[in-house]
Every structure is written in C-alpha cells, then in structure tokens.
Amino acid sequence: MMQGRGVSRRRSTLRSDLTILGLVGVLLIAALGAGGMSLYQQVYSPSAFVQRYLDLLSAGRAADALRVPGVPLHLATAKDTGIDATASEALLRTAALAPLTDYSIASEKRSGDEYSVKAEYRAGGVRGSTTFRVVQDGWAGVVPNWRFERSPLAEIELTVRGSDSFSVNGFALQRGQVSPQGAEAKPLDPLHLLVFTPGVYSVSVDTAISATPGVRVLADEALARTPVDVQAQPTKKFSVLVQQKVDEFLTACATQEVLLPTACPFGLEVQNRIADGTVPKWSIAQQPVVTIEPDGASWRIPAADAVAHIDVSIKSVFDGSVRKVSEDVPFQVDGTITIQPDGTASIRVGSPDVDTD
C-alpha cells in the first residue's frame, strides 16, 4: 500500500509539473507572439514602411527618399499619373524641403492586397494628413518587403509673372533651368515641378526688379497637380529707376529745337512758321509721376500727366508779324517694360525704346 501511494504521489507531482511547464510554454509562446507582432508593427509592417519614408523627409534626406521602392516616377512610360511628362526634378533635393515635424501614423487599413496608411503631420508649420497606398513587394527571408502602389510624388504647375528668377523654399531657380524649352521658355508658360508629398512649398520672388512675399502650397496628395500663380510686384528700387529713365528721356526730348520733337510725346502745332533766326526752346515744366503695373509677363506704365513748356517766336504768313509764344503744353506719358533674358529691362515710352539695366 505504501508503494502504491508513492507511485500515485509521484504521478500527481509529474502532472502538476507538466501542467506548469505547459502553462509556461503557452505564456512563452504568447510572449513571443506578442513580441513578434510588436516587432512586425514597428519594423516590418506597411505602417513602418511609411514611417521610414517620413523619417527620411524629416531628416532632409531627399536622395534616400527617392530610393524608397515605389517613389521614383518614370514619366516617359508612366500612364494615368496626372503628372506632366516634362516635369522637372529640380525640387527633389534637400535644399528645397521644408521642415516636416510631429508626424505619426494615424491608421492602417487593408483592402485585398493593398494597404491604406494614413499619416498626420505638420509640414512647414501647416497641419495636414496624407493617405499612402502600399502593397507587398516580395519577401526578405520570412518578412515582407513593401513599396508604394502610387508614387508619393506630386506636381506644382507654376506660373511666375514679372520675373524669370524665383525661389522655392529658399532654393533659387531660373525659368530656363526647369523649363523643357530652356532659354527659349515663354514667360507665361507654366513650369511643371515634381515635389515630395507631404510637403509645404513656398514660392517667392526677390530680385532688384520685382519681389513678392510668396505663395505657399501644401502638397498632400500623391500624383496630384496643384496650379500656383505668382504675380511679382515692382520693387521700390526699380520704380525709382524707371522714374529716373522716363525723366531723362523727356529731358532729352526737350533739347530738340523743333515744334514737334521726334518720337516724343509732346509738341506744338501752329498754322504759321517759326520766325527767321529763332528756334523753339523746350523745357519740362512738370515731370510725370510714374507708376508700374503688372501686364501679363511684363509691366506697363499707365498714362501719367506731365507738362512741357515752349518759348518760340512765330511769324505770321499772312502779314509777316512776329509774336512771342511762351506757354505750357500738357501731355501724357505711358509705356511698357519688358524684362530681357539677360535680366535687363527694355522701357518703351510711347514709341521709342530706352534700355537700362
């Protein structure tokens, strides 16, 4: 009997030990599963893939972001992208990136083989959200690789009026650098520029001739085209220069000793003739106050009032009498200003041209 009880006791102890070992095994497997799931979510999931892409943009690593699977766009062969086939890659660089901060993955949803990963962020101080489409791209051993099903690049369709020079997020560009027409680019032809999403892009002009505080746009949708129209305004320095050149032009007109100065906006018509031995003497009694307004790709000088003064002796063809004329002659000045490819300004006052840097 004693031997039977001992065997029974040993069997009971063995069952307890096996139960404990089984429980420990279950807990260990559960812990490994939880750890594996956590590792998957943090490293190998579609959300982790998008997180790494955002990490690269936040760190300003534009070249590395372009190497992320699914990011590069081959525009010559890509179809149904909504992106212009001639779009420039000039802005796909570190110098053109605005800060990307406070970003996180908000959600991940699966639909068949595709995952929709929504990210929230602050780009250049602007809050936004973007949903990325991600699909599996093979395996690396026992873990999946991922790629963007739609490239997260987008396009800014930019029209800059009044300047061939501009900057995007402080990165300086010339129209000819990013237009497929190069130096032959027309001033009002839109410029097609590829950009990363998400990102804020601020377009501004700051030259000796024209300037603008900037237009800011948030690129938050993959393969979307966003039109941006920037109208530069004349700088104070340029306005002073144009006023000076118009004043000089009118003063030069006043040196012509004729009743109707050639190619000038003022003159005096008379039915008689100038007295023998005398010539008309012109002066500018009141210079115009010149303003500059945008005019498409160029500028124009709206009509401004001015006054010339003439002193001349007129001889009557009827009786030969001579009378002295001293009078003010009101007139108006207008003109156009065209910016040349070399950055100089061609100022047309009425019909003649006056060129200046």
C-alpha positions in Angstrom: 0.0 0.0 0.0 2.8 2.4 0.8 4.4 1.7 -2.5 1.1 2.4 -4.3 0.6 5.7 -2.6 4.2 6.8 -3.5 3.6 6.0 -7.1 0.3 7.9 -7.1 2.0 10.8 -5.4 4.8 10.9 -8.0 2.3 10.7 -10.8 0.4 13.7 -9.3 3.6 15.7 -9.0 4.5 14.9 -12.6 1.1 16.0 -13.8 1.5 19.2 -11.8 5.0 19.8 -13.3 3.8 19.1 -16.8 0.8 21.5 -16.3 3.1 24.2 -15.1 5.5 23.6 -17.9 2.7 23.7 -20.4 1.4 26.9 -18.9 4.9 28.4 -19.1 5.2 27.2 -22.7 1.9 28.9 -23.5 2.9 32.1 -21.9 6.3 31.9 -23.6 4.6 31.4 -27.0 2.2 34.2 -26.3 5.0 36.5 -25.3 7.0 35.6 -28.4 3.9 36.1 -30.5 3.2 39.5 -28.9 6.9 40.4 -29.3 6.8 39.3 -32.9 3.7 41.2 -33.6 5.2 44.3 -31.9 8.3 43.9 -34.0 6.3 43.4 -37.1 4.3 46.6 -36.4 7.4 48.6 -35.6 9.7 47.3 -38.3 8.1 45.2 -41.0 4.5 46.5 -41.4 3.1 48.8 -44.1 2.9 51.5 -41.4 6.5 51.0 -40.5 7.4 51.3 -44.2 5.6 54.7 -44.5 7.1 55.8 -41.2 10.6 55.3 -42.5 9.8 57.3 -45.6 8.6 60.2 -43.4 11.7 59.8 -41.3 13.8 60.4 -44.4 11.9 63.5 -45.4 12.0 64.9 -41.9 15.8 64.4 -41.8 16.1 66.2 -45.2 17.5 63.0 -46.9 15.9 63.6 -50.3 18.2 61.4 -52.2 17.4 58.4 -49.9 13.7 59.1 -50.0 13.9 58.9 -53.8 15.3 55.4 -53.5 12.4 54.1 -51.4 10.5 51.5 -53.5 7.6 53.0 -55.4 8.8 56.6 -55.1 10.7 57.1 -58.4 8.5 58.2 -61.4 9.5 57.3 -64.9 7.4 59.9 -66.6 8.2 58.8 -70.2 6.5 55.5 -69.6 4.1 56.3 -66.7 0.5 56.4 -67.5 -2.5 57.9 -65.8 -0.4 59.7 -63.3 -1.8 63.2 -63.8 1.8 64.5 -63.9 3.2 66.4 -66.9 5.6 64.2 -68.8 8.2 67.1 -68.9 8.1 67.8 -65.1 11.4 68.8 -63.7 13.1 67.0 -60.7 14.8 70.2 -59.6 12.9 70.4 -56.3 13.5 66.8 -55.3 16.5 67.8 -53.2 17.3 68.6 -49.6 17.7 72.3 -50.3 14.1 72.6 -51.4 12.5 70.7 -48.5 10.5 72.5 -45.7 10.6 71.1 -42.2 8.4 68.0 -41.6 7.6 67.5 -37.9 5.0 66.0 -35.5 4.3 63.1 -37.9 2.7 59.9 -36.9 0.7 57.0 -38.4 -3.0 57.5 -37.7 -4.4 54.4 -39.2 -3.7 51.3 -41.4 -6.5 49.6 -43.4 -6.3 46.6 -45.7 -8.3 46.1 -48.8 -7.3 42.9 -50.7 -3.6 43.1 -51.3 -3.4 46.9 -50.8 -3.0 48.8 -47.5 -4.1 52.4 -47.0 -1.8 54.0 -44.4 -2.9 57.4 -43.1 -0.2 59.8 -41.7 -0.7 63.0 -39.9 2.0 65.7 -39.6 3.0 69.3 -39.5 4.7 70.4 -42.8 6.4 73.8 -42.7 4.1 74.7 -39.7 0.9 73.6 -41.6 -1.1 70.7 -40.2 -2.1 68.0 -42.7 -2.7 64.4 -43.4 -2.0 62.1 -46.3 -3.1 58.6 -47.1 -0.5 56.4 -48.8 -1.2 53.2 -50.8 1.2 50.4 -50.0 1.5 46.8 -51.5 3.8 43.9 -50.8 7.0 43.8 -52.9 8.3 40.3 -52.3 10.0 38.8 -49.2 13.2 39.3 -47.3 13.6 35.9 -45.8 10.5 35.4 -43.7 9.5 39.1 -43.5 7.7 41.1 -46.3 9.1 43.9 -48.3 6.8 46.8 -49.2 6.5 49.5 -51.9 4.2 52.5 -52.7 1.5 51.4 -55.1 1.2 55.0 -56.2 4.3 57.2 -56.0 4.1 59.8 -53.3 5.4 62.5 -55.7 3.2 65.3 -56.9 3.4 68.3 -59.2 3.3 72.0 -58.8 2.2 73.7 -62.0 3.8 77.1 -61.5 3.3 80.3 -63.4 5.5 83.2 -62.4 4.6 86.7 -63.7 7.0 89.5 -63.8 10.3 87.6 -63.2 12.3 84.8 -64.7 14.0 84.3 -61.3 12.3 82.8 -58.3 12.9 80.6 -55.3 11.0 77.6 -53.8 11.5 77.2 -50.0 14.6 79.5 -50.4 16.1 77.4 -53.3 16.9 79.7 -56.2 15.8 78.8 -59.7 15.7 80.3 -63.2 12.9 79.7 -65.6 15.2 78.3 -68.2 16.6 75.8 -65.7 13.3 74.0 -65.2 11.5 74.5 -68.5 12.0 71.9 -71.2 12.4 74.9 -73.7 15.4 76.1 -71.7 16.4 79.7 -72.7 13.5 79.8 -75.2 10.9 79.4 -72.5 8.0 81.8 -72.8 7.3 84.0 -69.7 3.7 82.8 -69.2 4.2 79.1 -70.0 3.6 77.1 -66.8 6.5 75.3 -65.2 6.0 71.7 -64.1 7.9 70.8 -60.9 7.9 67.4 -59.2 7.7 67.6 -55.4 7.6 65.2 -52.4 4.4 64.6 -50.5 3.8 65.5 -47.8 5.5 68.9 -48.0 4.9 72.7 -48.0 6.4 74.7 -50.9 6.7 78.5 -50.7 7.3 80.2 -54.0 8.7 83.8 -53.8 10.5 86.4 -56.0 13.2 88.6 -54.7 15.2 90.4 -57.4 16.3 94.0 -57.9 13.3 94.5 -60.3 10.5 92.6 -58.7 9.5 90.9 -55.5 6.6 89.1 -53.7 6.2 87.8 -50.2 5.5 84.4 -51.5 2.7 81.9 -52.2 2.6 78.8 -50.1 1.0 75.5 -51.1 0.7 72.1 -49.2 1.4 69.1 -51.4 -0.5 66.4 -49.6 -1.9 64.1 -52.3 0.1 61.6 -54.3 0.3 62.3 -58.1 -1.8 65.4 -57.8 -1.2 68.6 -59.9 -1.6 71.9 -58.0 -1.6 75.1 -60.0 0.2 78.0 -58.4 0.2 81.5 -59.9 2.7 84.1 -58.6 2.5 87.8 -59.5 5.6 89.7 -58.7 5.4 93.4 -57.9 7.9 96.1 -58.8 10.5 96.9 -56.1 10.9 100.5 -54.9 14.4 100.5 -56.4 13.0 99.5 -59.8 10.2 102.1 -59.6 12.8 104.8 -58.8 14.9 103.7 -61.7 12.0 103.7 -64.2 11.0 107.2 -63.0 14.6 108.4 -63.5 14.8 106.9 -67.0 11.5 108.5 -68.0 12.6 111.9 -66.7 15.9 111.6 -68.6 14.0 110.6 -71.8 11.7 113.6 -71.6 14.5 116.0 -70.7 16.4 114.7 -73.8 13.2 115.3 -75.9 13.2 118.9 -74.7 16.6 119.5 -76.2 15.2 119.2 -79.7 14.8 122.7 -81.2 11.7 121.9 -83.2 8.0 122.3 -82.7 7.3 118.6 -82.8 10.2 116.7 -81.2 10.8 113.4 -83.0 9.5 110.3 -81.2 8.4 112.4 -78.2 5.0 112.6 -76.5 4.6 116.3 -76.8 4.8 119.1 -79.4 3.1 122.3 -80.7 1.3 122.6 -84.0 0.9 126.1 -85.5 -0.6 127.4 -88.7 2.3 129.8 -89.2 6.0 129.4 -89.1 9.0 130.0 -86.9 10.4 133.5 -87.2 13.7 133.7 -89.1 16.8 133.3 -87.0 15.0 131.8 -84.0 14.4 128.2 -82.8 11.9 126.7 -80.3 13.1 126.2 -76.8 11.5 123.4 -74.8 11.7 122.6 -71.1 9.8 120.1 -68.9 7.7 122.2 -66.5 6.3 119.1 -64.7 7.7 115.6 -64.9 5.1 112.8 -64.7 4.7 110.7 -61.6 5.4 107.3 -63.0 3.8 104.1 -61.6 4.3 100.5 -62.7 1.6 97.9 -63.1 1.8 94.1 -64.0 0.9 93.4 -67.6 0.9 89.7 -68.2 4.5 88.5 -68.2 5.8 92.1 -68.3 5.0 95.5 -66.9 3.3 98.7 -68.2 3.5 102.4 -67.3 -0.1 103.7 -67.0 -0.8 107.1 -68.6 0.6 109.9 -66.3 0.1 113.6 -66.7 3.0 115.9 -67.5 3.6 119.5 -68.7 6.2 120.8 -71.2 6.9 124.5 -71.7 7.8 126.1 -75.0 9.3 129.5 -75.9 9.2 130.3 -79.6 8.8 133.3 -81.9 6.1 132.8 -84.6 5.9 134.7 -87.8 2.5 135.2 -89.4 2.4 134.0 -93.1 -0.5 136.5 -93.6 1.1 139.8 -92.6 4.7 138.9 -91.6 4.1 140.0 -88.0 6.1 138.2 -85.2 4.7 137.2 -81.9 6.4 135.5 -79.0 4.8 132.4 -77.6 5.5 131.2 -74.1 3.1 128.6 -73.0 2.7 125.3 -71.1 1.8 122.2 -73.2 0.1 119.4 -71.2 0.7 115.9 -72.4 0.5 112.3 -71.1 3.2 109.6 -70.9 2.7 105.9 -70.9 4.8 102.9 -71.8 5.7 99.3 -71.5 8.6 97.5 -69.8 9.8 94.1 -71.0 12.3 92.0 -69.0 15.0 90.6 -71.3 16.5 87.1 -70.8 19.7 88.7 -69.5 17.8 90.5 -66.7 17.9 94.0 -68.2 14.7 96.0 -68.7 13.6 97.4 -72.0 11.5 100.5 -71.2 9.3 101.8 -74.1 8.0 105.3 -73.5 5.4 105.8 -76.2 7.1 104.8 -79.4 10.9 104.9 -78.7 12.9 102.4 -76.7 15.0 103.3 -73.7 17.1 100.3 -72.4 18.5 100.1 -68.9 19.9 97.5 -66.5 
